[in-house]
Amino acid sequence: MNVLWGILIVVAAVAVAVGVMLLIRRGAPEGGYFSDSDRASGVFGVLATGFAIFAGFVIFLAFTSYDQSRSGAEREALTLIQQYQTAQFLPVNVRNRLSGELVCYGRYVVKQEWPLMKRGQAGGTFNPWGFSLFKTLKLAAPTTAAETSAYDKWLGQTSDREEARRDRIHGASGIIPTSLWVVLLTLAGVLFAYTLFYADSAERARSQAMLVGSATVALAVTLLAIHALDNPYRPGLGSIQPTAMQRSLRMIDEVRAALHDSAPVPCDAAGVAR
């Protein structure tokens, strides 16, 4: 969620709420619409507590997905480096080709998949270099003990990378069902409407504005926080960036330079096949 947009939304919501309260206050009876303010406050407390508990549950669900996506992105990037190291012990006929395709895999994640995740469109996509790595590995025919061990290790790391990728894209399209959003917005609307019944023509205008304004801020900020966690890749404060994969690609470039690996990479800087 963009911070500026978030502030503007909260300010606009408060302005509307205060305006509505002051408008209703003009025709409100002295003491408000409730003849028994203690009983009304008790009902308000039940409503507010219900909203807080439900919102807390949704925030926990959204944050769990956020953390899973972040951890998945980091594990995928780490596994990419580990697979590059493993590739150096595989048969010579596939070693350089696998190394180059791993670089292309990482570039595709950063330049192709991440923009899709920001738009919430990565749920049904796949990384084509994952299939290229599979086809290349089928050409390997390990003969030595080291090559056989590296071959088995590669298969295990491939499974780890695919699981990490699944966790990464899990939160790209949002995980909070529409039904939960309907309940949240309904409860928020009920609380706001209930607050308006505290309009009192005998009360100072600034006190009435503070009453409804503070409640509106609490509701708006809570809903904005849930919205931000629902898709952790949307641009804005706290969004997950491809930092881990970019770091892994830089490390692989450094290792390639140290190993004097000059084999051509079969893709451009955006991960598109040459």
C-alpha positions as CSV (number, residue, x, y, z in Angstrom):
1,M,0.0,0.0,0.0
2,N,1.4,3.4,-1.0
3,V,1.9,5.5,2.1
4,L,0.6,8.7,0.4
5,W,-2.5,7.0,-0.9
6,G,-3.1,5.4,2.5
7,I,-2.9,8.8,4.3
8,L,-5.2,10.4,1.7
9,I,-7.8,7.6,2.1
10,V,-7.8,7.9,5.9
11,V,-8.0,11.7,5.7
12,A,-10.9,11.5,3.2
13,A,-12.7,8.9,5.3
14,V,-12.4,11.1,8.5
15,A,-13.5,14.2,6.6
16,V,-16.6,12.4,5.3
17,A,-17.4,10.9,8.8
18,V,-17.0,14.2,10.6
19,G,-19.1,16.0,8.0
20,V,-21.9,13.4,8.3
21,M,-21.8,13.5,12.1
22,L,-22.0,17.3,12.2
23,L,-24.9,17.2,9.8
24,I,-26.8,14.7,11.9
25,R,-25.9,16.6,15.0
26,R,-28.0,19.6,13.9
27,G,-31.3,17.7,14.2
28,A,-30.2,15.4,17.0
29,P,-31.9,15.7,20.4
30,E,-30.0,16.8,23.5
31,G,-28.2,13.8,25.0
32,G,-28.2,11.9,21.7
33,Y,-30.6,9.4,20.3
34,F,-30.0,6.9,23.1
35,S,-32.1,7.4,26.2
36,D,-29.9,5.0,28.2
37,S,-26.3,5.8,27.2
38,D,-24.8,3.0,29.5
39,R,-26.8,0.3,27.7
40,A,-25.9,1.8,24.3
41,S,-22.2,1.8,25.3
42,G,-22.4,-1.8,26.3
43,V,-23.8,-2.8,22.9
44,F,-21.2,-0.6,21.2
45,G,-18.5,-2.4,23.1
46,V,-19.8,-5.8,22.0
47,L,-19.8,-4.6,18.3
48,A,-16.3,-3.2,18.6
49,T,-15.0,-6.3,20.3
50,G,-16.5,-8.5,17.6
51,F,-14.9,-6.4,14.9
52,A,-11.6,-6.4,16.6
53,I,-11.5,-10.2,17.1
54,F,-12.6,-10.9,13.5
55,A,-10.1,-8.3,12.1
56,G,-7.3,-9.8,14.3
57,F,-8.1,-13.3,12.9
58,V,-8.0,-11.9,9.3
59,I,-4.7,-10.0,9.9
60,F,-3.2,-13.2,11.3
61,L,-4.2,-15.1,8.2
62,A,-2.9,-12.4,5.9
63,F,0.4,-12.0,7.8
64,T,0.9,-15.8,7.7
65,S,0.6,-15.7,3.9
66,Y,2.9,-12.6,3.8
67,D,5.6,-14.4,5.8
68,Q,5.2,-17.6,3.7
69,S,5.6,-15.6,0.5
70,R,8.7,-13.8,1.8
71,S,10.3,-17.0,3.1
72,G,9.5,-18.7,-0.2
73,A,11.3,-16.0,-2.2
74,E,14.4,-16.3,0.1
75,R,14.5,-20.1,0.0
76,E,14.1,-20.1,-3.8
77,A,17.0,-17.7,-4.2
78,L,19.2,-19.7,-1.8
79,T,18.4,-23.0,-3.6
80,L,19.4,-21.4,-6.9
81,I,22.9,-20.8,-5.6
82,Q,23.1,-24.3,-4.1
83,Q,22.1,-25.8,-7.4
84,Y,24.7,-23.8,-9.2
85,Q,27.3,-25.2,-6.9
86,T,25.9,-28.7,-7.4
87,A,26.0,-28.3,-11.2
88,Q,29.8,-28.0,-11.1
89,F,30.0,-31.6,-10.1
90,L,27.7,-33.0,-12.8
91,P,28.9,-34.5,-16.1
92,V,30.8,-32.0,-18.4
93,N,28.2,-32.3,-21.2
94,V,25.5,-30.6,-19.1
95,R,27.5,-28.6,-16.5
96,N,27.8,-25.3,-18.4
97,R,24.3,-25.6,-19.9
98,L,22.7,-26.1,-16.5
99,S,24.7,-23.2,-15.0
100,G,23.5,-20.9,-17.7
101,E,19.9,-22.0,-17.4
102,L,20.0,-21.4,-13.7
103,V,21.0,-17.8,-14.4
104,C,18.2,-17.4,-16.8
105,Y,15.8,-18.9,-14.3
106,G,16.7,-16.2,-11.8
107,R,16.5,-13.4,-14.3
108,Y,13.1,-14.6,-15.4
109,V,11.9,-14.5,-11.8
110,V,13.1,-10.9,-11.3
111,K,12.2,-9.4,-14.7
112,Q,9.1,-11.4,-15.8
113,E,7.4,-13.0,-12.8
114,W,7.8,-10.2,-10.3
115,P,5.9,-7.6,-12.4
116,L,3.1,-10.2,-12.8
117,M,2.9,-10.8,-9.1
118,K,2.6,-7.1,-8.5
119,R,-0.5,-7.1,-10.6
120,G,-1.8,-10.3,-9.0
121,Q,-1.5,-12.3,-12.2
122,A,1.2,-14.9,-11.4
123,G,-1.0,-17.6,-10.0
124,G,-1.3,-19.7,-13.2
125,T,2.1,-19.0,-14.7
126,F,5.2,-21.1,-14.8
127,N,8.9,-20.4,-15.3
128,P,9.9,-21.9,-18.7
129,W,13.6,-22.3,-17.5
130,G,12.4,-24.8,-15.0
131,F,11.4,-27.0,-17.9
132,S,14.6,-26.3,-19.7
133,L,16.6,-27.4,-16.6
134,F,14.6,-30.6,-16.6
135,K,15.3,-31.4,-20.2
136,T,19.0,-30.7,-19.9
137,L,19.3,-32.9,-16.8
138,K,17.8,-35.8,-18.8
139,L,21.0,-35.6,-21.0
140,A,23.2,-36.2,-18.0
141,A,24.8,-39.7,-17.6
142,P,26.7,-39.7,-14.4
143,T,29.6,-42.3,-14.3
144,T,31.6,-41.4,-11.2
145,A,30.6,-41.5,-7.6
146,A,30.9,-37.7,-7.4
147,E,28.6,-37.2,-10.4
148,T,26.1,-39.7,-9.1
149,S,26.0,-37.9,-5.7
150,A,25.6,-34.5,-7.4
151,Y,22.8,-35.9,-9.6
152,D,20.9,-37.1,-6.6
153,K,21.5,-33.9,-4.8
154,W,20.3,-31.9,-7.8
155,L,17.0,-33.7,-7.8
156,G,16.4,-32.9,-4.1
157,Q,17.3,-29.3,-4.6
158,T,14.9,-29.1,-7.6
159,S,12.1,-30.2,-5.3
160,D,13.1,-27.6,-2.7
161,R,13.2,-24.9,-5.4
162,E,9.7,-25.8,-6.7
163,E,8.2,-25.8,-3.2
164,A,9.8,-22.4,-2.5
165,R,8.4,-21.0,-5.7
166,R,5.0,-22.3,-4.8
167,D,5.2,-20.5,-1.5
168,R,6.4,-17.3,-3.2
169,I,3.5,-17.0,-5.6
170,H,1.0,-18.2,-3.0
171,G,0.1,-14.7,-1.9
172,A,0.4,-13.0,-5.3
173,S,-3.3,-13.2,-6.1
174,G,-4.5,-12.5,-2.6
175,I,-5.6,-15.0,0.0
176,I,-8.4,-13.4,1.8
177,P,-11.8,-14.7,0.4
178,T,-14.4,-12.2,-0.8
179,S,-16.7,-13.5,1.9
180,L,-14.3,-12.3,4.6
181,W,-14.1,-8.9,3.0
182,V,-17.9,-8.7,2.9
183,V,-18.0,-9.5,6.7
184,L,-15.3,-7.0,7.5
185,L,-16.9,-4.2,5.5
186,T,-20.3,-5.0,7.0
187,L,-19.0,-4.9,10.6
188,A,-17.2,-1.6,9.8
189,G,-20.3,-0.1,8.4
190,V,-22.4,-1.1,11.4
191,L,-19.9,0.3,13.8
192,F,-19.8,3.6,11.8
193,A,-23.6,3.8,11.7
194,Y,-23.9,3.0,15.4
195,T,-21.4,5.8,16.2
196,L,-23.6,8.3,14.4
197,F,-26.4,7.7,16.9
198,Y,-24.2,9.3,19.5
199,A,-24.8,12.7,17.7
200,D,-25.8,15.2,20.4
201,S,-26.8,18.8,19.7
202,A,-25.9,19.8,23.2
203,E,-22.3,18.4,22.8
204,R,-19.5,20.6,21.4
205,A,-18.9,20.1,17.7
206,R,-15.2,19.4,18.3
207,S,-16.1,16.6,20.7
208,Q,-18.5,15.1,18.2
209,A,-15.8,15.3,15.5
210,M,-13.3,13.6,17.7
211,L,-15.8,10.9,18.6
212,V,-16.5,9.8,15.1
213,G,-13.1,10.8,13.7
214,S,-11.1,8.6,16.0
215,A,-13.4,5.6,15.4
216,T,-13.1,6.1,11.6
217,V,-9.3,6.3,11.8
218,A,-9.2,2.9,13.7
219,L,-11.5,1.3,11.1
220,A,-9.8,2.7,8.1
221,V,-6.3,1.9,9.2
222,T,-7.3,-1.7,10.1
223,L,-8.8,-2.3,6.7
224,L,-5.9,-0.7,4.9
225,A,-3.4,-2.9,6.8
226,I,-5.4,-6.0,5.8
227,H,-5.5,-4.9,2.2
228,A,-1.7,-4.4,2.2
229,L,-1.0,-7.8,3.6
230,D,-3.5,-9.5,1.3
231,N,-1.1,-9.0,-1.7
232,P,2.5,-8.5,-0.4
233,Y,3.8,-7.7,-3.8
234,R,1.8,-4.6,-4.5
235,P,4.0,-1.5,-4.7
236,G,4.2,0.4,-1.5
237,L,5.4,0.3,2.1
238,G,6.4,-3.2,3.2
239,S,6.0,-4.8,-0.3
240,I,8.2,-7.9,-1.0
241,Q,11.0,-7.1,-3.5
242,P,13.1,-9.6,-5.5
243,T,16.1,-8.6,-3.4
244,A,17.1,-12.2,-2.5
245,M,17.1,-13.4,-6.1
246,Q,19.0,-10.4,-7.2
247,R,21.6,-11.0,-4.6
248,S,21.8,-14.7,-5.7
249,L,22.4,-13.6,-9.3
250,R,25.2,-11.3,-8.3
251,M,26.8,-14.1,-6.3
252,I,26.6,-16.5,-9.2
253,D,28.2,-13.9,-11.5
254,E,31.0,-13.5,-9.0
255,V,31.5,-17.3,-8.8
256,R,31.5,-17.6,-12.6
257,A,34.1,-14.9,-12.8
258,A,36.3,-16.7,-10.2
259,L,35.9,-20.0,-12.0
260,H,36.6,-18.3,-15.4
261,D,33.3,-19.6,-16.6
262,S,32.8,-17.9,-20.0
263,A,30.1,-20.2,-21.3
264,P,27.3,-18.1,-22.9
265,V,24.1,-17.6,-21.0
266,P,21.1,-18.7,-23.2
267,C,19.0,-15.6,-22.4
268,D,19.1,-11.8,-22.2
269,A,19.1,-9.7,-19.1
270,A,15.3,-10.0,-18.8
271,G,15.4,-13.9,-18.8
272,V,14.0,-14.1,-22.4
273,A,15.6,-16.9,-24.5
274,R,18.0,-15.7,-27.1
